């Protein structure tokens, strides 16, 4: 967190302008959160993150050009102090695990309510890993299955 302002600096990356604007309003309404910018593509998310140095990037997975997983990987490599919170429509195992392997610290589904989103942004900024309830169930289910039943996902390239 930026100590000078005591505000969490957040960048929103989503290709849907109405969703981006709504999320900006939602996050800006919370004390302690400053939405410093937004991006509509993965490539733009990486560029804007580099320019703006946010504490957290809220990243959709499906965007034109560079997808959210690739953008997450680049942001985490180039800005290790910036956390990525995935906020997407997809909660299948492959999407969740691919995003986490790319370096995302949190994963929420777009049906999350306002307090859950605020809490997740704060948790990711603090270095915690956080999942929405449905995603957490899937992760725990995966981790508690017998090894013979666990599907092996390939590492992202």
ROKOLPA-656513 format. One line per 10 residues: for each residue x negated, y negated, z of C-alpha. Coordinates in Angstrom, 3 decimals. Last residue first. Layout:
BEGIN
X:Y:Z ~ ...
This chain:
BEGIN
-3.826:21.623:-20.980 ~ -1.220:22.297:-18.325 ~ -2.005:25.392:-16.284 ~ -0.047:28.461:-17.254 ~ 2.849:29.459:-15.083 ~ 2.721:32.867:-13.452 ~ 6.136:34.252:-12.597 ~ 6.416:35.562:-9.069 ~ 8.243:38.884:-8.659 ~ 5.123:41.010:-7.987
3.930:38.420:-5.463 ~ 7.054:38.862:-3.336 ~ 9.145:35.696:-3.410 ~ 8.562:33.177:-0.604 ~ 6.664:30.577:-2.628 ~ 9.158:30.563:-5.497 ~ 12.130:30.294:-3.184 ~ 10.389:27.502:-1.292 ~ 9.835:25.621:-4.548 ~ 13.414:26.217:-5.703
14.872:25.144:-2.366 ~ 12.667:22.036:-2.377 ~ 13.980:21.185:-5.864 ~ 17.577:21.321:-4.664 ~ 16.798:19.264:-1.542 ~ 14.761:16.551:-3.322 ~ 11.032:17.091:-3.023 ~ 8.305:15.215:-1.189 ~ 4.512:15.365:-1.019 ~ 3.041:12.774:1.315
0.330:10.281:0.402 ~ 1.932:7.285:2.089 ~ 3.063:5.841:-1.262 ~ 4.701:9.207:-2.006 ~ 6.617:9.042:1.284 ~ 7.764:5.455:0.685 ~ 9.008:6.227:-2.825 ~ 10.715:9.393:-1.536 ~ 12.459:7.548:1.313 ~ 13.787:4.892:-1.075
15.015:7.562:-3.517 ~ 16.719:9.566:-0.740 ~ 18.305:6.418:0.701 ~ 19.745:5.554:-2.742 ~ 21.284:8.940:-3.563 ~ 19.632:11.578:-5.743 ~ 21.535:12.595:-8.903 ~ 18.475:11.727:-10.998 ~ 16.629:14.781:-9.662 ~ 13.694:14.140:-7.388
10.065:15.288:-7.482 ~ 7.191:13.993:-5.425 ~ 3.415:13.972:-5.354 ~ 2.982:14.272:-9.123 ~ -0.501:15.535:-10.020 ~ -0.154:17.335:-13.355 ~ 0.285:20.573:-11.402 ~ 3.317:18.998:-9.706 ~ 4.828:18.034:-13.054 ~ 4.249:21.515:-14.515
5.697:23.122:-11.391 ~ 8.917:21.121:-11.448 ~ 9.466:21.262:-15.214 ~ 8.783:25.023:-15.391 ~ 10.982:25.813:-12.405 ~ 14.046:24.016:-13.779 ~ 15.064:20.765:-12.085 ~ 15.374:18.470:-15.078 ~ 17.348:15.210:-14.964 ~ 14.317:13.193:-13.880
12.708:11.178:-11.117 ~ 9.060:12.202:-10.788 ~ 7.233:10.310:-8.061 ~ 3.636:9.517:-8.955 ~ 1.196:8.196:-6.382 ~ -1.444:5.598:-7.186 ~ -4.747:5.748:-5.286 ~ -6.236:8.202:-7.799 ~ -5.769:5.680:-10.620 ~ -7.366:7.054:-13.810
-6.868:10.763:-13.130 ~ -3.463:10.355:-11.434 ~ -2.229:7.997:-14.159 ~ -3.454:10.313:-16.931 ~ -1.826:13.449:-15.457 ~ 1.422:11.573:-14.854 ~ 1.426:10.317:-18.460 ~ 0.975:13.877:-19.716 ~ 3.853:15.084:-17.525 ~ 6.028:12.084:-18.423
5.788:12.655:-22.169 ~ 3.486:10.718:-24.504 ~ 5.503:9.785:-27.573 ~ 9.100:9.376:-26.478 ~ 10.072:10.082:-22.880 ~ 11.211:13.190:-21.053 ~ 9.583:13.509:-17.658 ~ 10.806:10.321:-15.964 ~ 8.231:8.630:-13.756 ~ 8.505:6.455:-10.641
4.949:5.112:-10.417 ~ 3.843:4.349:-6.871 ~ 1.226:2.092:-5.252 ~ 1.095:-0.007:-8.410 ~ -2.181:-1.098:-10.073 ~ -0.511:-3.549:-12.504 ~ -2.761:-3.303:-15.569 ~ -3.697:0.401:-15.258 ~ -0.121:1.299:-14.361 ~ 1.112:-0.739:-17.345
-1.177:1.162:-19.737 ~ -0.251:4.581:-18.325 ~ 3.474:3.774:-18.336 ~ 3.216:2.368:-21.889 ~ 1.809:5.689:-23.102 ~ 4.601:7.548:-21.306 ~ 7.247:5.398:-22.920 ~ 9.826:2.856:-21.699 ~ 7.724:1.081:-19.087 ~ 8.523:-1.034:-16.052
7.013:-3.670:-13.843 ~ 6.137:-4.953:-10.379 ~ 9.113:-3.502:-8.520 ~ 8.386:-4.808:-5.017 ~ 9.547:-2.596:-2.168 ~ 9.285:-3.649:1.479 ~ 12.925:-4.485:2.020 ~ 15.154:-2.384:-0.246 ~ 17.289:-4.250:-2.776 ~ 14.377:-4.184:-5.236
14.589:-0.375:-5.349 ~ 18.256:-0.252:-6.352 ~ 18.003:-3.189:-8.771 ~ 14.945:-1.685:-10.503 ~ 16.691:1.705:-10.589 ~ 19.662:0.118:-12.341 ~ 17.403:-1.659:-14.829 ~ 15.497:1.546:-15.652 ~ 18.757:3.539:-15.948 ~ 20.239:0.958:-18.333
16.983:0.768:-20.302 ~ 16.703:4.547:-20.867 ~ 13.091:5.486:-21.673 ~ 11.982:5.724:-18.059 ~ 8.811:4.547:-16.290 ~ 9.340:2.373:-13.190 ~ 6.284:0.737:-11.566 ~ 6.347:0.188:-7.804 ~ 4.255:-1.995:-5.490 ~ 5.032:-1.187:-1.868
5.041:-4.505:-0.038 ~ 2.855:-5.310:2.957 ~ 1.675:-8.313:0.881 ~ -2.013:-8.434:1.690 ~ -2.174:-4.772:2.705 ~ -1.175:-3.489:-0.754 ~ 0.000:0.000:0.000
